[in-house]
Amino acid sequence: MTNYTISDFISKLNIARRNHLKTIIIKPSRIVFELLKVLENLGTIRGYHMLDEFAVEVVFKYDQGKTVFTNIKVVSTPGRRLYLSILELYKLKDRYPNEIFILSTSHGLKLDIDCFKEQLGGLVLLRISF
């Protein structure tokens, strides 16, 4: 039984990165599909496809034998949610200038760059290090 789908998904990604796996198989959910779309558009994974209704295969993207990302960290958990306004997001980005944040906004999942353009705040889900 899983308690938090995002944490389980991200921990599988980080374990696969450390073990230099080419693909992993995960359980699908709506939030996982949204995160996969964002990660694919960002270029951190090569792609994904459905194996059946209970399994999704995620294909990693490698550059010179290493994954494109160095670490993905879950920022908000069910016990500790981090909601930020656009001003607080600017301060967070100043603290971590080389990292990308994925936020859940009223317009769906967005990268921090898109939130700056649209002047949106929201729930900070992930922090991706390159």
C-alpha positions in Angstrom: 0.0 0.0 0.0 1.3 3.4 -0.9 0.7 6.5 1.2 1.9 9.3 -1.1 2.0 8.6 -4.8 4.4 11.4 -5.7 7.0 10.3 -3.1 6.9 6.7 -4.3 7.3 7.8 -7.9 10.2 10.1 -7.2 12.0 7.6 -4.9 11.8 5.0 -7.8 13.3 7.6 -10.2 16.2 8.4 -7.8 16.9 4.7 -7.1 16.9 4.0 -10.9 19.2 6.9 -11.5 21.7 5.7 -8.9 21.6 2.1 -10.3 21.9 3.4 -14.0 18.8 1.6 -15.1 17.4 2.3 -18.6 13.7 1.9 -17.7 11.5 1.5 -14.7 7.9 0.3 -14.3 5.6 2.3 -12.1 1.9 2.3 -11.2 -0.1 4.9 -13.1 -2.2 7.6 -11.6 -3.4 11.0 -12.8 -0.7 13.0 -10.9 2.0 10.6 -12.1 1.0 11.1 -15.7 1.0 14.9 -15.3 4.5 14.7 -13.7 5.7 12.5 -16.6 4.4 15.0 -19.1 6.3 17.8 -17.4 9.5 15.8 -17.0 9.4 14.7 -20.6 8.9 18.3 -21.8 11.7 19.4 -19.5 14.0 16.8 -21.1 14.8 14.8 -17.9 13.3 11.6 -19.3 13.2 10.2 -22.8 9.6 9.1 -22.6 7.0 6.8 -21.2 4.3 4.4 -22.5 1.6 2.2 -21.0 2.3 -1.5 -20.7 -1.2 -2.3 -19.5 -3.7 -0.5 -17.2 -1.6 -1.2 -14.1 1.9 -0.4 -15.4 3.7 2.4 -17.1 7.3 2.1 -18.4 9.5 5.2 -18.0 12.6 5.5 -20.2 15.5 7.5 -18.9 17.6 9.9 -20.8 21.3 9.6 -20.5 24.1 12.0 -21.6 27.7 10.5 -21.6 26.7 7.7 -19.3 24.9 9.8 -16.7 21.3 10.8 -16.3 20.3 14.3 -17.2 19.2 15.1 -13.7 21.3 14.6 -10.6 18.5 14.5 -8.0 14.8 15.0 -7.6 13.5 16.0 -4.2 9.9 16.1 -2.9 9.3 19.5 -1.3 5.6 19.2 -0.2 4.4 16.1 1.7 0.9 15.4 3.1 2.1 16.5 6.5 3.9 19.6 5.4 2.5 21.5 2.4 4.5 24.5 1.0 2.3 27.0 -0.7 4.1 30.1 -2.1 3.0 33.3 -3.7 4.9 34.7 -6.6 7.1 36.9 -4.4 8.0 33.9 -2.1 8.7 31.9 -5.2 11.2 34.5 -6.4 12.9 34.3 -2.9 13.1 30.5 -3.1 14.5 30.7 -6.6 17.2 33.1 -5.3 18.1 30.6 -2.7 18.3 27.7 -5.2 19.3 29.3 -8.5 20.5 26.2 -10.3 17.4 24.1 -9.6 14.0 23.9 -11.2 10.8 23.7 -9.2 7.5 22.1 -10.3 4.4 23.7 -8.8 0.8 22.7 -8.7 -1.1 25.8 -9.7 -4.7 26.6 -10.5 -3.8 26.2 -14.1 -2.2 22.7 -13.6 1.3 21.6 -13.1 3.8 24.3 -14.1 7.6 24.9 -14.0 8.8 27.8 -12.0 9.8 29.6 -15.2 6.2 29.4 -16.4 4.9 30.6 -13.1 7.1 33.7 -13.3 5.8 34.4 -16.8 2.1 34.0 -15.8 2.6 35.5 -12.3 1.2 32.4 -10.5 2.0 30.9 -7.1 1.0 27.5 -5.8 2.0 24.3 -4.1 5.7 23.5 -4.6 5.8 19.8 -5.4 9.4 19.0 -6.6 12.9 20.4 -6.7 15.0 19.1 -9.6 18.8 19.4 -9.6 20.8 19.3 -12.8 
